[in-house]
Amino acid sequence: MDEPFGALDEITRENLNLELLRLWRETGKTVIFVTHSIPEAVFLSTRIVVMTPRPGKIEAIIPVDLPQPRSFETRELPEFFRLATEVREALRRGHGYEVAE
């Protein structure tokens, strides 16, 4: 799925994120979800693949071990913020920006 929720308002997007997770739990199917939203990537994923710009290469693969099932409260966990920071730093590295240590 390539940016399927990109044009939606935040509340609708969050509700569809929960619906997608419900369908994933029920079907057990693999979903490859492309998004430019770091919080959305962390919320939906069991693994995040961070890509570089052209030519696209894998900069990092970040496992996401947040509790399932996910809920609105998941976005308030310290681990959620830690993962979002890790993804942001990998994106900066992949784009050639300095990352503070």
Contacts in CASP RR format, 6 or more apart in sequence:
PFRMAT RR
TARGET T0000
AUTHOR 0000-0000-0000
METHOD contacts of the structure
MODEL  1
MDEPFGALDEITRENLNLELLRLWRETGKTVIFVTHSIPEAVFLSTRIVV
MTPRPGKIEAIIPVDLPQPRSFETRELPEFFRLATEVREALRRGHGYEVA
E
1 31 0 8 1.000
1 32 0 8 1.000
1 33 0 8 1.000
1 34 0 8 1.000
2 34 0 8 1.000
3 34 0 8 1.000
3 35 0 8 1.000
3 36 0 8 1.000
4 16 0 8 1.000
4 33 0 8 1.000
5 12 0 8 1.000
5 13 0 8 1.000
5 16 0 8 1.000
5 17 0 8 1.000
5 35 0 8 1.000
5 40 0 8 1.000
6 13 0 8 1.000
6 35 0 8 1.000
6 37 0 8 1.000
8 16 0 8 1.000
13 40 0 8 1.000
14 72 0 8 1.000
17 40 0 8 1.000
17 43 0 8 1.000
17 44 0 8 1.000
18 70 0 8 1.000
18 71 0 8 1.000
18 72 0 8 1.000
20 31 0 8 1.000
20 33 0 8 1.000
20 44 0 8 1.000
21 44 0 8 1.000
21 68 0 8 1.000
21 69 0 8 1.000
21 70 0 8 1.000
22 69 0 8 1.000
23 29 0 8 1.000
24 31 0 8 1.000
25 68 0 8 1.000
25 69 0 8 1.000
33 41 0 8 1.000
33 44 0 8 1.000
33 45 0 8 1.000
35 41 0 8 1.000
35 44 0 8 1.000
38 84 0 8 1.000
38 87 0 8 1.000
38 88 0 8 1.000
38 91 0 8 1.000
39 75 0 8 1.000
39 80 0 8 1.000
39 84 0 8 1.000
41 48 0 8 1.000
41 87 0 8 1.000
42 48 0 8 1.000
42 64 0 8 1.000
42 66 0 8 1.000
42 80 0 8 1.000
42 83 0 8 1.000
42 84 0 8 1.000
42 87 0 8 1.000
43 66 0 8 1.000
43 70 0 8 1.000
43 74 0 8 1.000
43 75 0 8 1.000
43 80 0 8 1.000
45 64 0 8 1.000
46 63 0 8 1.000
46 64 0 8 1.000
46 65 0 8 1.000
47 61 0 8 1.000
47 62 0 8 1.000
47 63 0 8 1.000
47 64 0 8 1.000
48 60 0 8 1.000
48 61 0 8 1.000
48 62 0 8 1.000
48 64 0 8 1.000
48 83 0 8 1.000
48 87 0 8 1.000
49 58 0 8 1.000
49 60 0 8 1.000
49 61 0 8 1.000
50 58 0 8 1.000
50 59 0 8 1.000
50 60 0 8 1.000
50 61 0 8 1.000
50 62 0 8 1.000
50 87 0 8 1.000
50 90 0 8 1.000
50 91 0 8 1.000
50 94 0 8 1.000
51 57 0 8 1.000
51 58 0 8 1.000
51 59 0 8 1.000
52 58 0 8 1.000
52 59 0 8 1.000
52 94 0 8 1.000
52 95 0 8 1.000
53 94 0 8 1.000
53 95 0 8 1.000
59 90 0 8 1.000
59 91 0 8 1.000
59 93 0 8 1.000
59 94 0 8 1.000
60 86 0 8 1.000
60 87 0 8 1.000
60 90 0 8 1.000
60 93 0 8 1.000
62 83 0 8 1.000
62 86 0 8 1.000
62 87 0 8 1.000
62 90 0 8 1.000
64 83 0 8 1.000
65 79 0 8 1.000
66 74 0 8 1.000
66 77 0 8 1.000
66 79 0 8 1.000
66 80 0 8 1.000
66 83 0 8 1.000
67 74 0 8 1.000
74 80 0 8 1.000
89 99 0 8 1.000
92 98 0 8 1.000
92 99 0 8 1.000
93 99 0 8 1.000
END
